[in-house]
Amino acid sequence: MSDKYDVIVIGSGPAGYVAAIRAAQLGLKTACIEKYKNKEGKNANGGTCLNVGCIPSKALLDSSQKYHEARDTLGKHGISTGDLGLDVGAMIKRKDAIVKQMSGGITGLFQSNKVTSLYGSGKLLAGRQVEFTDHEGKIEVLDADNVILASGSVPVDIPVAPVDNDIIVDSTGALEFDAVPERLGVIGAGVIGLELGSVWARLGSKVVMLEALETFLAIMDQQIAKETQKIMTKQGLDIRLGCRVTGSEVKGKEVVVTYKDGDGNEQSETFDKLIVCVGRRPYTEGLLAGDSGVNLDERGCIYVNDLCSTSAPGVWAIGDVVRGPMLAHKGSEEGVMVAERIAGQKPLINYDIIPNVIYTHPEVASVGKTEEQLKADGEKYNVGTFPFLAIGRAVAADEADGMVKMIADAESDRVLGCHIVGPSAADLVQQVAIAMEFGSSAEDIGMTVFGHPTFSEAVKEAALAVNGHAIHMPNRKRRK
């Protein structure tokens, strides 16, 4: 039996590694268990986000955007590129190097903060004991005052398109293509599907996206969603809504996908590669012993309260494995909150102000309530919108697609939500998130001095437009 730990964290993704570091900073003896090995067979911290999710996908998104600009847009700037080459292998190698660098950074942070790294699998037993099995099969039972479960999530499988990691792949396999597929199918037109579809469309794939829902980006504000669909379609993504895949058959080096379209008609398409990205599910396989005392909810998530405490005393759960949106930054904040609560502090998370981002080009970002949610709740509100086409910096940068939408309470003028499709949307929406955290009104944002020329002026103008005070566009009448 090993020495007792104050905290054992299972999982070193954005939720787990942040929890472990913060706990160690607060003087708690902390260990973090991670079972993932990279494609070189080496131990790697960082979880899905860093190894096969957020970071590698952004690396490829940026590489593919640079190729697209060199091929299609630099000419209008007076820049000639001559014969343009494309080395997919070099792109993948660059992506892998970034992942390795960032994963090594977490390992270094563990060392500097005196977090004990344990590589293998962890299973929660009764009484806050953890059964640790290393990669050689050696088993050790560890004691802890507190256990934090941060095992993350995995892609959802669908029987009609079984992943073979060759022709049919999931979101992980879509990061490893060694050549640009001429015909690419994507099942699911959500966040992951749009990002991965964008990568390969920019590099030359003919991309068809089959989405079962009849509404595009149903969780987003629908005015922004419709604008996004228009932009993505203009970029070449063939987005087909209301299409339910009924089967797939791999024939040699291609796959035939059958589906019912929005009118109920049977259709088929042939692709060189097919990406299945219909969502993610909590990963709890092998995590919990039968007598651990931890319960799952109806969705397979670990049941927790608002403070991420499970049904077992001293056991916490954070990140993708619990309720709420599967966002790396949401998990990280839960990791900090739990570590600080274990240390006797009393932080809280404002779950109403968590930004959501799609890293297409342009980006799509939101924070707070959508107009549809406010209508359903019967709340009275005012809306201000402003197009990037009227922003000098956006026009000069050839980034004028999209808009900012600001929503504020009709009586108090307190900002209730902001939704953006446009250049640097991920960074712009964070300005509004900060304002909302401090209870800002639309007038407060409109009175703030913004640098000129900047993309962020669209945020100011949208805030002004809420109350009919926009300067650089005609104002609509306010809602009564």
Order of alpha helices (4+ residues) and beta strands (2+ residues): beta-alpha-beta-alpha-alpha-alpha-beta-beta-beta-beta-beta-beta-alpha-beta-alpha-beta-beta-beta-beta-beta-beta-beta-alpha-beta-beta-alpha-beta-alpha-beta-beta-alpha-alpha-alpha
